[in-house]
Amino acid sequence: MFKSIALRSEFSKNVLTLMSGTVIAQAIPIAIAPILTRIYTPDDFGLFAVFFAILSIFSVVMNLRYENAIMLPKNEKDALIIFILGFLINTTISLILFVIVLFFNRPITELLGDERISFWLYFIPLTLFFVGLFNLLRLFNNRQKNYRDIAQAMVLKSVVMGVAQVAIGVLKAGVVGLISGQILSQFFANLRLFKNIYRREQFKKSFNLVKIIAMAKRYRQFPLFSLPSALINVLANHLTNLLISSLFSVVTLGFYSLVQRMLGIPSALIGQSIGQVFYEEGVRIKHQQGEISELFNHTLKKLVFIGFPLFFTLFWSVKPLFILIFGEDWAVAGEYAQIVIPMFFIRFVVTALSIVYDMFGALRVELLWQIVLLSGSILLIVLSSSFEVEFKDFLISLSIFISIMQLISLYILKKISSGEFK
């Protein structure tokens, strides 16, 4: 009993450490959101959503998912070698993408259907390098339980983004402020976390090509199974945005992107913090006991207990809140938000627990689930466009489908955590 109490106490302490910084980090976007919606148009947000969708789709490829293997070795030196492996892969892919953009900018721009994105395509490889590096640094610091440093990096990231987006936006520079803020925030967040690994004496001695290749082979299930699974998951979310822009309108995507941005805050604020601590605790307990059912159930209850009152309150108040906070021009976004709130609540709970697939090596199962999710999402939007379904009706169908898929995933995760799923 005392062991269980100690586990919960340490877990809660670590979560609160991360959340203390994350609360500040997320309070800034919330505070400046009413300003941004008054200095940027739905069309600006729509173009930014296209840029962000491209960024999100390719971000999962940058390290070939080796960053998630950093937590797994018992040996500290092996973890450092995996970090270096991920860094080399990230650098190589970034250079390849820059060459592709350099030579194929025009065809890519025509495919996306918006001439304004052409200039910003050149910044995609650099931004992706920053994103890939941040994922490596975050997971390494997570392994070291440097939760305070992770929290500070998130605060710095949010401050830089907020200042840049408001300051440049005031100059009436259009989407320039939104995208510039995204790029600069990644750069400064990396600077904050990199010092923790660079100062380690072992880091400077860990560059050994033979060992790097050995680690790549040892954890090859991540690029083989986790990578396509993560890519499909991102496609299910962000390919939908690109299709909305193409089949409905950029303005419609602008409204919906604000909904995603606002309703995603609880996951970024709370769910991500709980998920990071859950990962570190889960790996340690799994090494000792072979299963983590007690930790899984405890974390699940915590997520539901926190998330349900929050999303329930939002469901009944979101329409007037959007008008009050963002202005009358964004009333449509409030209607969209109410439709998808139940889906975001279920996703809030399940996403934080989904790291169980990585912990137990159940990556083929996750891949199959992601394939079904992506196929169903694409089918829904294509059918909606073909039959000229209203965007609100499409959102209802999409919300129901994703909610069902998330609940199926939760059932599988629970079985895996207890060792019952083979």
Secondary structure, 3 states (H helix, E strand, C coil): CHHHHHHHHHHHHHHHHHHHHHHHHHHHHHHHHHHHHHHCCHHHHHHHHHHHHHHHHHHCCCCCCHHHHCCCCCCHHHHHHHHHHHHHHHHHHHHHHHHHHHHHHHHHHHHHCCCCHHHHHCCHHHHHHHHHHHHHHHHHHHHCCCHHHHHHHHHHHHHHHHHHHHHHHHCCCCCHHHHHHHHHHHHHHHHHHHHHHHCCHHHHCCCCHHHHHHHHHHCCHHHHHHHHHHHHHHHHHHHHHHHHHHHCCHHHHHHHHHHHHHHCHHHHHHHHHHHHHHHHHHHHHHHHHCCCHHHHHHHHHHHHHHHHHHHHHHHHHHHHHHHHHHCHHHHHHHHHHHHHHHHHHHHHHHHHHCCHHHHCCCHHHHHHHHHHHHHHHHHHHHHHHHCCCCHHHHHHHHHHHHHHHHHHHHHHHHHHHCCCCC
